[in-house]
Amino acid sequence: MVSQIIFHMESLQIDQAGQVTDFGEAVHVTPAAQEPYAIVVCEHASNRVPEPLEGLGLERDVLISHVAWDPGALGVARHVAQHLGAVLVSGAISRLVYDCNRPPEAASAIPETSEIYDIPGNQGLSAEARAARIANVYAPFSNALTSELRKYAGTLELLVTVHSFTQVFHGQPRHVELGLLHGRDVEFCHAMMAHLPTPPRYDTRINEPYSAADGVAHTLDLHGCDNGLWNVMIEIRNDLIRTADQQAKMAAYLVEWITATLQDLRQTGSAS
Protein backbone atom coordinates (compact mmCIF):
# COMPACT_ATOMS: atom_id res chain seq x y z
CA MET A 1 0.00 0.00 0.00
CA VAL A 2 1.40 3.35 -1.01
CA SER A 3 2.28 5.68 1.84
CA GLN A 4 -0.46 8.25 2.28
CA ILE A 5 1.87 10.96 3.60
CA ILE A 6 1.43 14.04 1.44
CA PHE A 7 2.65 17.40 2.67
CA HIS A 8 -0.07 20.00 2.14
CA MET A 9 2.15 23.00 2.76
CA GLU A 10 1.94 26.34 1.09
CA SER A 11 5.16 27.52 -0.50
CA LEU A 12 5.96 29.93 2.31
CA GLN A 13 8.98 31.49 0.59
CA ILE A 14 10.10 33.51 3.59
CA ASP A 15 13.72 33.97 4.55
CA GLN A 16 15.04 34.54 8.07
CA ALA A 17 14.43 38.27 7.80
CA GLY A 18 10.86 37.74 6.63
CA GLN A 19 11.64 38.57 3.01
CA VAL A 20 9.93 36.79 0.12
CA THR A 21 12.24 34.28 -1.55
CA ASP A 22 12.13 32.00 -4.57
CA PHE A 23 13.76 28.60 -4.13
CA GLY A 24 13.03 27.46 -7.69
CA GLU A 25 12.64 23.83 -8.71
CA ALA A 26 13.31 21.42 -5.85
CA VAL A 27 12.97 18.06 -7.61
CA HIS A 28 13.42 16.50 -11.02
CA VAL A 29 11.40 13.48 -12.14
CA THR A 30 12.67 11.50 -15.12
CA PRO A 31 9.81 9.24 -16.23
CA ALA A 32 10.20 5.60 -17.14
CA ALA A 33 9.81 4.53 -20.75
CA GLN A 34 7.56 1.66 -19.64
CA GLU A 35 5.62 0.41 -16.63
CA PRO A 36 8.50 0.33 -14.14
CA TYR A 37 9.29 -2.32 -11.55
CA ALA A 38 11.88 -0.06 -9.88
CA ILE A 39 12.22 3.52 -8.75
CA VAL A 40 15.64 5.14 -8.34
CA VAL A 41 16.14 8.06 -5.97
CA CYS A 42 19.08 10.48 -5.72
CA GLU A 43 18.36 12.88 -2.89
CA HIS A 44 21.75 14.65 -2.96
CA ALA A 45 22.03 15.11 -6.72
CA SER A 46 22.55 18.89 -6.73
CA ASN A 47 24.72 21.48 -5.00
CA ARG A 48 22.47 24.37 -6.01
CA VAL A 49 21.74 26.92 -3.30
CA PRO A 50 18.80 29.21 -4.15
CA GLU A 51 20.04 32.73 -4.87
CA PRO A 52 18.15 34.42 -1.99
CA LEU A 53 20.14 32.28 0.48
CA GLU A 54 23.39 33.84 -0.73
CA GLY A 55 25.36 30.61 -0.76
CA LEU A 56 24.57 30.06 2.92
CA GLY A 57 27.64 32.20 3.64
CA LEU A 58 30.00 29.53 2.26
CA GLU A 59 32.95 29.84 -0.10
CA ARG A 60 32.66 28.36 -3.59
CA ASP A 61 35.16 25.58 -2.86
CA VAL A 62 32.89 24.29 -0.09
CA LEU A 63 29.79 24.50 -2.28
CA ILE A 64 31.38 22.38 -5.03
CA SER A 65 32.71 19.80 -2.56
CA HIS A 66 31.09 16.67 -1.12
CA VAL A 67 29.84 18.82 1.76
CA ALA A 68 27.08 20.29 -0.42
CA TRP A 69 26.09 17.24 -2.49
CA ASP A 70 27.05 13.71 -3.59
CA PRO A 71 29.42 14.19 -6.56
CA GLY A 72 28.94 11.60 -9.29
CA ALA A 73 25.82 10.08 -7.76
CA LEU A 74 23.37 11.59 -10.23
CA GLY A 75 25.32 10.32 -13.23
CA VAL A 76 25.27 6.80 -11.81
CA ALA A 77 21.59 7.07 -10.85
CA ARG A 78 20.63 8.19 -14.36
CA HIS A 79 22.36 5.21 -15.96
CA VAL A 80 20.93 2.77 -13.40
CA ALA A 81 17.41 4.11 -13.96
CA GLN A 82 17.79 3.97 -17.73
CA HIS A 83 19.02 0.37 -17.74
CA LEU A 84 16.38 -0.79 -15.25
CA GLY A 85 13.61 1.08 -17.06
CA ALA A 86 12.98 2.88 -13.78
CA VAL A 87 11.59 6.23 -12.74
CA LEU A 88 14.29 8.57 -11.40
CA VAL A 89 13.49 11.12 -8.70
CA SER A 90 16.40 13.46 -7.95
CA GLY A 91 16.87 16.47 -5.72
CA ALA A 92 17.53 19.85 -7.33
CA ILE A 93 18.71 21.80 -4.26
CA SER A 94 21.77 21.27 -2.05
CA ARG A 95 21.39 19.09 1.01
CA LEU A 96 22.84 21.99 3.00
CA VAL A 97 19.63 23.93 2.33
CA TYR A 98 17.54 20.90 3.30
CA ASP A 99 18.58 17.24 3.35
CA CYS A 100 15.70 15.39 1.67
CA ASN A 101 16.84 12.14 3.28
CA ARG A 102 15.84 13.53 6.67
CA PRO A 103 12.36 14.11 8.17
CA PRO A 104 11.34 17.67 9.08
CA GLU A 105 11.75 17.03 12.79
CA ALA A 106 15.42 16.01 12.44
CA ALA A 107 17.96 18.66 13.45
CA SER A 108 20.30 17.27 10.77
CA ALA A 109 17.77 18.12 8.04
CA ILE A 110 19.18 21.67 8.06
CA PRO A 111 22.71 21.17 9.40
CA GLU A 112 24.47 23.96 11.24
CA THR A 113 27.78 22.18 10.66
CA SER A 114 28.91 19.62 8.08
CA GLU A 115 32.14 17.72 8.69
CA ILE A 116 34.64 20.52 9.54
CA TYR A 117 32.54 23.39 8.17
CA ASP A 118 30.16 25.71 9.95
CA ILE A 119 27.14 26.65 7.80
CA PRO A 120 26.46 30.33 8.62
CA GLY A 121 23.20 30.46 6.67
CA ASN A 122 21.75 27.62 8.75
CA GLN A 123 22.60 28.94 12.18
CA GLY A 124 19.95 30.46 14.40
CA LEU A 125 17.11 29.96 11.93
CA SER A 126 13.69 31.20 12.99
CA ALA A 127 10.74 28.81 12.99
CA GLU A 128 9.45 30.64 9.90
CA ALA A 129 12.72 30.24 8.02
CA ARG A 130 12.87 26.54 8.86
CA ALA A 131 9.26 26.11 7.76
CA ALA A 132 10.11 27.81 4.47
CA ARG A 133 12.92 25.31 3.84
CA ILE A 134 10.57 22.41 4.54
CA ALA A 135 7.82 23.84 2.34
CA ASN A 136 10.09 24.73 -0.57
CA VAL A 137 12.49 21.77 -0.59
CA TYR A 138 11.36 18.73 1.38
CA ALA A 139 7.62 18.89 0.71
CA PRO A 140 7.86 19.03 -3.12
CA PHE A 141 10.53 16.32 -3.15
CA SER A 142 8.60 13.97 -0.88
CA ASN A 143 5.33 14.67 -2.69
CA ALA A 144 6.88 13.99 -6.11
CA LEU A 145 8.25 10.68 -4.89
CA THR A 146 4.92 9.73 -3.32
CA SER A 147 3.14 10.64 -6.56
CA GLU A 148 5.36 8.31 -8.60
CA LEU A 149 4.88 5.51 -6.09
CA ARG A 150 1.10 5.90 -6.35
CA LYS A 151 1.19 6.08 -10.13
CA TYR A 152 3.00 2.76 -10.46
CA ALA A 153 1.78 1.00 -7.31
CA GLY A 154 0.71 -2.02 -9.33
CA THR A 155 4.12 -2.72 -10.87
CA LEU A 156 6.78 -1.40 -8.48
CA GLU A 157 8.85 -3.92 -6.54
CA LEU A 158 12.08 -2.12 -5.69
CA LEU A 159 13.33 1.26 -4.47
CA VAL A 160 17.05 2.05 -4.84
CA THR A 161 18.71 5.20 -3.54
CA VAL A 162 22.11 6.24 -4.89
CA HIS A 163 24.65 8.24 -2.88
CA SER A 164 28.37 8.94 -2.89
CA PHE A 165 30.81 9.55 -0.05
CA THR A 166 34.23 11.13 0.31
CA GLN A 167 37.43 9.10 0.48
CA VAL A 168 38.68 11.08 3.49
CA PHE A 169 36.33 12.16 6.29
CA HIS A 170 37.48 14.19 9.29
CA GLY A 171 41.03 13.48 8.16
CA GLN A 172 40.56 9.70 8.24
CA PRO A 173 40.85 7.59 5.07
CA ARG A 174 37.96 5.32 4.19
CA HIS A 175 38.92 2.00 2.65
CA VAL A 176 35.38 0.81 1.92
CA GLU A 177 34.47 1.46 -1.73
CA LEU A 178 30.82 0.42 -1.91
CA GLY A 179 28.33 0.40 0.91
CA LEU A 180 24.97 -1.38 1.00
CA LEU A 181 22.72 0.22 3.60
CA HIS A 182 19.34 -0.78 4.96
CA GLY A 183 16.70 0.65 7.24
CA ARG A 184 13.98 -1.42 8.91
CA ASP A 185 13.93 -3.99 6.10
CA VAL A 186 17.25 -5.82 5.63
CA GLU A 187 16.12 -8.27 2.95
CA PHE A 188 17.28 -6.72 -0.31
CA CYS A 189 20.48 -5.38 1.21
CA HIS A 190 21.45 -8.81 2.51
CA ALA A 191 20.35 -10.46 -0.73
CA MET A 192 22.63 -8.16 -2.71
CA MET A 193 25.56 -9.06 -0.48
CA ALA A 194 24.74 -12.74 -1.01
CA HIS A 195 24.92 -12.09 -4.76
CA LEU A 196 28.12 -10.03 -4.62
CA PRO A 197 29.95 -10.66 -7.91
CA THR A 198 33.00 -12.89 -7.54
CA PRO A 199 35.74 -12.07 -7.37
CA PRO A 200 34.55 -8.78 -5.84
CA ARG A 201 35.58 -5.77 -7.88
CA TYR A 202 35.22 -3.37 -4.94
CA ASP A 203 35.63 -3.46 -1.17
CA THR A 204 31.94 -3.82 -0.36
CA ARG A 205 30.43 -3.72 3.12
CA ILE A 206 27.00 -3.61 4.72
CA ASN A 207 26.10 -0.41 6.60
CA GLU A 208 29.36 1.40 5.86
CA PRO A 209 30.37 4.18 5.83
CA TYR A 210 26.96 5.00 7.35
CA SER A 211 24.01 3.12 8.82
CA ALA A 212 20.46 3.79 9.94
CA ALA A 213 21.92 4.85 13.29
CA ASP A 214 23.24 7.93 11.47
CA GLY A 215 19.72 8.88 10.39
CA VAL A 216 20.20 7.99 6.72
CA ALA A 217 17.32 5.52 6.29
CA HIS A 218 14.47 8.03 6.02
CA THR A 219 13.73 7.52 2.32
CA LEU A 220 14.16 3.75 2.58
CA ASP A 221 11.76 3.45 5.50
CA LEU A 222 9.11 6.01 4.51
CA HIS A 223 8.94 5.35 0.78
CA GLY A 224 10.31 1.81 0.60
CA CYS A 225 9.33 -0.15 3.71
CA ASP A 226 6.02 1.64 4.24
CA ASN A 227 5.01 0.75 0.68
CA GLY A 228 6.07 -2.89 0.87
CA LEU A 229 8.94 -2.45 -1.59
CA TRP A 230 12.30 -4.14 -1.48
CA ASN A 231 14.78 -1.35 -0.88
CA VAL A 232 18.47 -0.57 -0.55
CA MET A 233 20.76 2.45 -0.33
CA ILE A 234 23.95 2.24 -2.37
CA GLU A 235 26.88 4.38 -1.22
CA ILE A 236 29.77 4.77 -3.70
CA ARG A 237 33.14 6.29 -2.83
CA ASN A 238 33.24 9.35 -5.03
CA ASP A 239 36.80 8.93 -6.34
CA LEU A 240 35.45 5.90 -8.25
CA ILE A 241 32.83 7.94 -10.14
CA ARG A 242 34.54 11.22 -10.98
CA THR A 243 34.16 10.96 -14.75
CA ALA A 244 31.18 10.21 -16.98
CA ASP A 245 32.90 7.01 -18.11
CA GLN A 246 33.43 5.87 -14.52
CA GLN A 247 29.80 6.62 -13.72
CA ALA A 248 28.56 4.59 -16.69
CA LYS A 249 30.80 1.63 -15.80
CA MET A 250 29.76 1.70 -12.15
CA ALA A 251 26.10 1.81 -13.16
CA ALA A 252 26.52 -1.18 -15.48
CA TYR A 253 28.14 -3.13 -12.63
CA LEU A 254 25.32 -2.21 -10.25
CA VAL A 255 22.54 -2.96 -12.75
CA GLU A 256 23.83 -6.47 -13.41
CA TRP A 257 24.14 -7.07 -9.67
CA ILE A 258 20.73 -5.61 -8.80
CA THR A 259 19.05 -7.56 -11.62
CA ALA A 260 20.57 -10.88 -10.51
CA THR A 261 19.48 -10.22 -6.93
CA LEU A 262 15.95 -9.26 -7.92
CA GLN A 263 15.53 -12.27 -10.19
CA ASP A 264 16.51 -14.61 -7.37
CA LEU A 265 14.21 -12.92 -4.87
CA ARG A 266 11.31 -13.16 -7.30
CA GLN A 267 11.88 -16.92 -7.56
CA THR A 268 12.64 -17.73 -3.93
CA GLY A 269 11.11 -14.88 -1.98
CA SER A 270 14.27 -14.65 0.12
CA ALA A 271 18.03 -14.31 -0.15
CA SER A 272 19.79 -17.51 -1.16
SEPADREN-109108 format. One line per field, with one value per residue (C-alpha): residue in three letters; x, y, z. Coordinates in Angstrom, 1 decimal, m for minus. Layout:
<pts>
residuo <- (Ala/...)
c1 <- (X/...)
c2 <- (Y/...)
c3 <- (Z/...)
</pts>
This chain:
<pts>
residuo <- (Met/Val/Ser/Gln/Ile/Ile/Phe/His/Met/Glu/Ser/Leu/Gln/Ile/Asp/Gln/Ala/Gly/Gln/Val/Thr/Asp/Phe/Gly/Glu/Ala/Val/His/Val/Thr/Pro/Ala/Ala/Gln/Glu/Pro/Tyr/Ala/Ile/Val/Val/Cys/Glu/His/Ala/Ser/Asn/Arg/Val/Pro/Glu/Pro/Leu/Glu/Gly/Leu/Gly/Leu/Glu/Arg/Asp/Val/Leu/Ile/Ser/His/Val/Ala/Trp/Asp/Pro/Gly/Ala/Leu/Gly/Val/Ala/Arg/His/Val/Ala/Gln/His/Leu/Gly/Ala/Val/Leu/Val/Ser/Gly/Ala/Ile/Ser/Arg/Leu/Val/Tyr/Asp/Cys/Asn/Arg/Pro/Pro/Glu/Ala/Ala/Ser/Ala/Ile/Pro/Glu/Thr/Ser/Glu/Ile/Tyr/Asp/Ile/Pro/Gly/Asn/Gln/Gly/Leu/Ser/Ala/Glu/Ala/Arg/Ala/Ala/Arg/Ile/Ala/Asn/Val/Tyr/Ala/Pro/Phe/Ser/Asn/Ala/Leu/Thr/Ser/Glu/Leu/Arg/Lys/Tyr/Ala/Gly/Thr/Leu/Glu/Leu/Leu/Val/Thr/Val/His/Ser/Phe/Thr/Gln/Val/Phe/His/Gly/Gln/Pro/Arg/His/Val/Glu/Leu/Gly/Leu/Leu/His/Gly/Arg/Asp/Val/Glu/Phe/Cys/His/Ala/Met/Met/Ala/His/Leu/Pro/Thr/Pro/Pro/Arg/Tyr/Asp/Thr/Arg/Ile/Asn/Glu/Pro/Tyr/Ser/Ala/Ala/Asp/Gly/Val/Ala/His/Thr/Leu/Asp/Leu/His/Gly/Cys/Asp/Asn/Gly/Leu/Trp/Asn/Val/Met/Ile/Glu/Ile/Arg/Asn/Asp/Leu/Ile/Arg/Thr/Ala/Asp/Gln/Gln/Ala/Lys/Met/Ala/Ala/Tyr/Leu/Val/Glu/Trp/Ile/Thr/Ala/Thr/Leu/Gln/Asp/Leu/Arg/Gln/Thr/Gly/Ser/Ala/Ser)
c1 <- (0.0/1.4/2.3/m0.5/1.9/1.4/2.7/m0.1/2.2/1.9/5.2/6.0/9.0/10.1/13.7/15.0/14.4/10.9/11.6/9.9/12.2/12.1/13.8/13.0/12.6/13.3/13.0/13.4/11.4/12.7/9.8/10.2/9.8/7.6/5.6/8.5/9.3/11.9/12.2/15.6/16.1/19.1/18.4/21.7/22.0/22.6/24.7/22.5/21.7/18.8/20.0/18.1/20.1/23.4/25.4/24.6/27.6/30.0/33.0/32.7/35.2/32.9/29.8/31.4/32.7/31.1/29.8/27.1/26.1/27.1/29.4/28.9/25.8/23.4/25.3/25.3/21.6/20.6/22.4/20.9/17.4/17.8/19.0/16.4/13.6/13.0/11.6/14.3/13.5/16.4/16.9/17.5/18.7/21.8/21.4/22.8/19.6/17.5/18.6/15.7/16.8/15.8/12.4/11.3/11.7/15.4/18.0/20.3/17.8/19.2/22.7/24.5/27.8/28.9/32.1/34.6/32.5/30.2/27.1/26.5/23.2/21.7/22.6/19.9/17.1/13.7/10.7/9.4/12.7/12.9/9.3/10.1/12.9/10.6/7.8/10.1/12.5/11.4/7.6/7.9/10.5/8.6/5.3/6.9/8.3/4.9/3.1/5.4/4.9/1.1/1.2/3.0/1.8/0.7/4.1/6.8/8.9/12.1/13.3/17.0/18.7/22.1/24.7/28.4/30.8/34.2/37.4/38.7/36.3/37.5/41.0/40.6/40.8/38.0/38.9/35.4/34.5/30.8/28.3/25.0/22.7/19.3/16.7/14.0/13.9/17.2/16.1/17.3/20.5/21.5/20.3/22.6/25.6/24.7/24.9/28.1/30.0/33.0/35.7/34.5/35.6/35.2/35.6/31.9/30.4/27.0/26.1/29.4/30.4/27.0/24.0/20.5/21.9/23.2/19.7/20.2/17.3/14.5/13.7/14.2/11.8/9.1/8.9/10.3/9.3/6.0/5.0/6.1/8.9/12.3/14.8/18.5/20.8/23.9/26.9/29.8/33.1/33.2/36.8/35.5/32.8/34.5/34.2/31.2/32.9/33.4/29.8/28.6/30.8/29.8/26.1/26.5/28.1/25.3/22.5/23.8/24.1/20.7/19.1/20.6/19.5/16.0/15.5/16.5/14.2/11.3/11.9/12.6/11.1/14.3/18.0/19.8)
c2 <- (0.0/3.4/5.7/8.2/11.0/14.0/17.4/20.0/23.0/26.3/27.5/29.9/31.5/33.5/34.0/34.5/38.3/37.7/38.6/36.8/34.3/32.0/28.6/27.5/23.8/21.4/18.1/16.5/13.5/11.5/9.2/5.6/4.5/1.7/0.4/0.3/m2.3/m0.1/3.5/5.1/8.1/10.5/12.9/14.6/15.1/18.9/21.5/24.4/26.9/29.2/32.7/34.4/32.3/33.8/30.6/30.1/32.2/29.5/29.8/28.4/25.6/24.3/24.5/22.4/19.8/16.7/18.8/20.3/17.2/13.7/14.2/11.6/10.1/11.6/10.3/6.8/7.1/8.2/5.2/2.8/4.1/4.0/0.4/m0.8/1.1/2.9/6.2/8.6/11.1/13.5/16.5/19.9/21.8/21.3/19.1/22.0/23.9/20.9/17.2/15.4/12.1/13.5/14.1/17.7/17.0/16.0/18.7/17.3/18.1/21.7/21.2/24.0/22.2/19.6/17.7/20.5/23.4/25.7/26.6/30.3/30.5/27.6/28.9/30.5/30.0/31.2/28.8/30.6/30.2/26.5/26.1/27.8/25.3/22.4/23.8/24.7/21.8/18.7/18.9/19.0/16.3/14.0/14.7/14.0/10.7/9.7/10.6/8.3/5.5/5.9/6.1/2.8/1.0/m2.0/m2.7/m1.4/m3.9/m2.1/1.3/2.0/5.2/6.2/8.2/8.9/9.5/11.1/9.1/11.1/12.2/14.2/13.5/9.7/7.6/5.3/2.0/0.8/1.5/0.4/0.4/m1.4/0.2/m0.8/0.7/m1.4/m4.0/m5.8/m8.3/m6.7/m5.4/m8.8/m10.5/m8.2/m9.1/m12.7/m12.1/m10.0/m10.7/m12.9/m12.1/m8.8/m5.8/m3.4/m3.5/m3.8/m3.7/m3.6/m0.4/1.4/4.2/5.0/3.1/3.8/4.8/7.9/8.9/8.0/5.5/8.0/7.5/3.8/3.5/6.0/5.4/1.8/m0.1/1.6/0.7/m2.9/m2.4/m4.1/m1.3/m0.6/2.4/2.2/4.4/4.8/6.3/9.4/8.9/5.9/7.9/11.2/11.0/10.2/7.0/5.9/6.6/4.6/1.6/1.7/1.8/m1.2/m3.1/m2.2/m3.0/m6.5/m7.1/m5.6/m7.6/m10.9/m10.2/m9.3/m12.3/m14.6/m12.9/m13.2/m16.9/m17.7/m14.9/m14.7/m14.3/m17.5)
c3 <- (0.0/m1.0/1.8/2.3/3.6/1.4/2.7/2.1/2.8/1.1/m0.5/2.3/0.6/3.6/4.6/8.1/7.8/6.6/3.0/0.1/m1.5/m4.6/m4.1/m7.7/m8.7/m5.9/m7.6/m11.0/m12.1/m15.1/m16.2/m17.1/m20.7/m19.6/m16.6/m14.1/m11.5/m9.9/m8.8/m8.3/m6.0/m5.7/m2.9/m3.0/m6.7/m6.7/m5.0/m6.0/m3.3/m4.2/m4.9/m2.0/0.5/m0.7/m0.8/2.9/3.6/2.3/m0.1/m3.6/m2.9/m0.1/m2.3/m5.0/m2.6/m1.1/1.8/m0.4/m2.5/m3.6/m6.6/m9.3/m7.8/m10.2/m13.2/m11.8/m10.9/m14.4/m16.0/m13.4/m14.0/m17.7/m17.7/m15.3/m17.1/m13.8/m12.7/m11.4/m8.7/m7.9/m5.7/m7.3/m4.3/m2.1/1.0/3.0/2.3/3.3/3.3/1.7/3.3/6.7/8.2/9.1/12.8/12.4/13.4/10.8/8.0/8.1/9.4/11.2/10.7/8.1/8.7/9.5/8.2/9.9/7.8/8.6/6.7/8.7/12.2/14.4/11.9/13.0/13.0/9.9/8.0/8.9/7.8/4.5/3.8/4.5/2.3/m0.6/m0.6/1.4/0.7/m3.1/m3.1/m0.9/m2.7/m6.1/m4.9/m3.3/m6.6/m8.6/m6.1/m6.3/m10.1/m10.5/m7.3/m9.3/m10.9/m8.5/m6.5/m5.7/m4.5/m4.8/m3.5/m4.9/m2.9/m2.9/m0.1/0.3/0.5/3.5/6.3/9.3/8.2/8.2/5.1/4.2/2.6/1.9/m1.7/m1.9/0.9/1.0/3.6/5.0/7.2/8.9/6.1/5.6/3.0/m0.3/1.2/2.5/m0.7/m2.7/m0.5/m1.0/m4.8/m4.6/m7.9/m7.5/m7.4/m5.8/m7.9/m4.9/m1.2/m0.4/3.1/4.7/6.6/5.9/5.8/7.3/8.8/9.9/13.3/11.5/10.4/6.7/6.3/6.0/2.3/2.6/5.5/4.5/0.8/0.6/3.7/4.2/0.7/0.9/m1.6/m1.5/m0.9/m0.5/m0.3/m2.4/m1.2/m3.7/m2.8/m5.0/m6.3/m8.2/m10.1/m11.0/m14.7/m17.0/m18.1/m14.5/m13.7/m16.7/m15.8/m12.1/m13.2/m15.5/m12.6/m10.3/m12.7/m13.4/m9.7/m8.8/m11.6/m10.5/m6.9/m7.9/m10.2/m7.4/m4.9/m7.3/m7.6/m3.9/m2.0/0.1/m0.2/m1.2)
</pts>
